[in-house]
Amino acid sequence: MAGLQAGPAADLETELQQVFAARDREDMAPTIAALLEVLRRHPDNAGVLYEVAGAYDTAGEEETAAGFYEQALALGLEGDVLRRCYLQYGSTLRILGRSAESLAVFARARQAFPDSVSLGVFEALTLHAAGKVNAALAAVLVLLAQNVSSEDLERYVPAVLGNAGYLASLDAGDGSGDGALDGA
């Protein structure tokens, strides 16, 4: 959450911090109850809706969480909270078996946050869940090539990216997958 502010926003942030400090991830019922009380007082606060969604998600109540994520997104989030909401909502949709919707969420998220490695990882999980295993592996290879600094890997980055492109083409159905481009 953002830094502490003066007035009602500071009070809300302090209250949320207290709720999180008391949270027990093994028993989310008290946290959910506390957050629902905060939401009762702040029904149009997108950040509170997002936190309620996350609590239900942690409790394994993904269907309920999805509805709260949707409300939070509709009211408008920004910055890192928006990125986290996209990730958690997309992941929740994947868990619910709604892979196409999840991929659409990740497409919007990656457009807004193209450098987010965490979004890329969870998008790859959704690609895998959607049966696009080649595209999933390709996505992970691209993330590795672009984000892992290793002398051992550095000389092979072009080959890794070439293979990633080849693998992605297999699931894209564009007919360009006529042989691996291993280049090593």
N, C-alpha and C positions, 0 to 999 in steps of 0.2 A: 504494500500500500504506500501511497505517497507520504511525504514527510508530514509531521504534525502541523495543523493549521489552527488559527484562532476561531473561537465561536463554535456554532453547532457542528461544523465539519470536524473540528478537533474532538468534540465530545463523541461523535459517532465513531471516529477512528479509534479513540481510546477504548470505547465499549467493544468494538470488534477485536481489538488486541487482547482485551481481557477474555473474551469468548475463546479466542484461539489459544491463549495461554492455558486455559482449563480443558482444552480438547483432549479426548482420549480416542484415538483412531480405532480402538477395539470396541468402543461403545459410543457411537456418534449421536445417540438419541438426545442426550443433554445439550450437545452442541447445536443440533438441529432445532431443538425447542428454543434455545436462547436466540438463535439467528431468526427464527420465525417471529419471535417477539420484536426483535429489531426491525424486521421487515414490516410488521404491523404498523410501526411508527414511521417507517420510511418506505411506503409502498412503491414509490416511483424512483427509487434509487437503484440505478443499474448495477453499481458496485455491490450493494447488499444482495440483490438478486443473484449475482454471480457467486457470492460467497455461500448463499443458501444452496445453489446448484452444486457447488463443490462439496458441500457437506453431505448432501444426498448421494453424490457420486462416491464419496469415500465410504459411505454406509452400504454401498452395493445396490442402491435404489436408482439405477440408471434411467429408467423411464421417467421418474419424477424429476430427476436432475435435468434431463433433456428439456423439459418444459421451462424450467427456471433459466437455463442457459439461453433459450430462445427469447424469453422475455428480456433478459439482460442485454442481449445483442440488439433487440428491437428498440430499447430505450437509449442505447448508445454508450459504448465504452471506448476508451482510447488508450494508447500507449501499451505498456507491458500487460496491463490487465486485459486489454482486448486480445493480445497475443495469447495469453494464458487461457482465456475463455474459448477462443477458437480451438486451441489444442485440446482442452478438456472436452468440449462439446463434440469435436470431431472424433475423439477417442470413444466417447460415450455412444455415439451413433454406430461406430464400428462394433462395439460390444453388443449393441442391440441388433446387429445383423443388417443395419441400414448403410451398407458400404457405399452405395452411389451417393447418398446424401453426405456421408462422411467425406468422400473424395471432393465433393463440391465445396464443403466447408474448408477443407485443406487448400483447395485451389484459391479461394478468396484469401485465406490466411497467408499463403505463400506470396500472393501478389502484394499484400500489405506489408509483409515481413519477409522479404526474400532471403535475408541472411540468417534466419532462425534455424539453427541446427535441430533444435527440439521439434519444431514443426515438421521438418524433413523426416526425422526418425518416425514420428507417429503417422505421418502420411505413408511411409513405407510399410508400416504395420497394416494400414488400411488397404494398401495395394495388395499385400499378401492375402489378407482376409477376403478380398474381392476376387481371389484366384489369379491375380496378375503377378505371379511369383517372379517372373523375369524382370518386370518393371520394378518390383519391390527390391530385388537384389541390385538392380541398376541404380536405384535411388540411394541405397546405402553405399554403394561404391563411389558415387559422386560425392556424397557427404564425406567419406573417408579421404578421397583425393583432395577435396577442397578445404578440409578442416583439420586433418591430422598432420602434424609436422614431424616427419621422421626421415632421417637421412636414408634409411633403408628403402623407404617408399618413394622418395622424391624422384629418382630417375625413372620410375615406372608410372608416374602420374599420367602421361599421355596414353600409355597402354591401358591403364585402369579406366580412364575416361572413354577410350575407344571401345573397350569391352562393355562398359556401361551403356553406351549408345547402341551397340549391337543387341544387348539383352533387352533394352527398352523397345527396340524395333520388333522384337519377337512378339511382344504383347500388344503392340500398336497395330499389328496386322498390315503394315505398309509394304510388306514383301521385301524389305531391304535386308532381312536377316539371312544372308546366304552363306555365312561363315564367320567365325569369331575373328576379331581384329586384335589378336593378342599382342603383337608388336613388342614383346619382351625380348 
